[in-house]
Amino acid sequence: MKRFAIIAAILVVLGYGLFEARRIISGPELAIDSPIDGTATSSSVVTIVGTAQNISFLSINDKPFYTDEAGKFVYRYSPPPGYTIVVARATDRFGRRAQVSISFNVLTYCPI
């Protein structure tokens, strides 16, 4: 009975350790929530909203950027008219990388 209790305690400790290490094992996670890929806008300023988890470095369009405590980021971008691609890249502390990109069209108003 004593041996069973010791084995059960070891299994609980190992299980808990693996549960807590899941974020380290999975690597960086990166997502852009808005705008939706392939959309069009007539706004001169586009707000890109996303989340990044398990990262040590984040860049948007090759410029360093930061997240809040919950892993959310808000990037305000003034793109030129036409087709635009925004690329977000993240790296974790072990050098593993994640990348996500979206594209959208910026329409210009042209009176007839």
N, C-alpha and C positions, 0 to 999 in steps of 0.2 A: 504494500500500500504506500509506503514511504517512497519507494522507487517511482511509482506511478505519479505521485505528486511532484516529484523533482522533474520528471520528463515533461509533465504537463506545464510546469512553470517555465521550463526552457523553451518549449514550443510557443507559449504565449509571448515570451520576450522576443523570440526570433520573428514571429508573425507580426508583432507590433513594429519591430525594426524595419521589416520589409514594407509594411504599410506606410511608414513615415518616409522611406527612401524612394517611394514610387515617383515622386516629382524629379528627383535626381536621376533616376534610371530612365525616365521617359524623354528627357531632353527638352529643348525649348519649344514652346507652343506659341504660334503667332496667327492672328486673324484680323481682317479688316471688316468691320460691321457695316459701315456706310462711307461713301455712297456705294450702291450696288454696281458690280462690274458691268460695263457696257452701257451705262446710262448716259443721258445727255443733260446738260444744265446750261442755263443762260446767266448764271450768277458769276460775278467776277472773283468771288472768293469761295473756295470749296473747302468744307470741313471734313476731314478724314478722321473717323473714329474707329478704334480697334482695341484689341487686348493682346497682351504679351505676358506669358507665364514662364517661370523658370529661366530667366535670362540674366545676363550680366551686362550686355551691350545691345542697344537698339539704334538702328539708323533708318531714316526715311529719306529717300532720294539721295543716298550717300552722305547725309548730314546727321550727326549724333542727335538723338532725341531721347526723352525720358518718359517714364510712366508714373502714375500715382501709386499709392500703396496697394491698391486693388489690382494693379496691372493694366489699367486702362490708359490709353493715350488719345489726345485730341490734337490734330495737326491742321492748322489753317494754312491754306495754300492758294496763291493767286496764279493760276496757270495761264499761259497764253491761249488765244483762241485756237480751236482745232482739237485734234486727237491728242490726248495726254495719258501717260502711263505713270503711276506712282508705285514705287517699289519699297517695301519695308523688309529689312533684314534684321535678324536677331541671332545672337551668339550666347551660349551658356558658358559657365566657368570652366568647362572641360573642352571647349573649342567646337562643340557641335553647333550646327547652323540650321536656321529655318528662314525661308523666304516666302513672301506672298506679294502679289502685285494685282493692281486693278487698273482698268483703263476706262476712260470716259471722254465724251466730246464736250467741248466748251463752245457753245453757239454764240454768235455775235448778232446783235440786232442790226438789221440793214433796212432802213425805210425805203420804200419804193418811190 
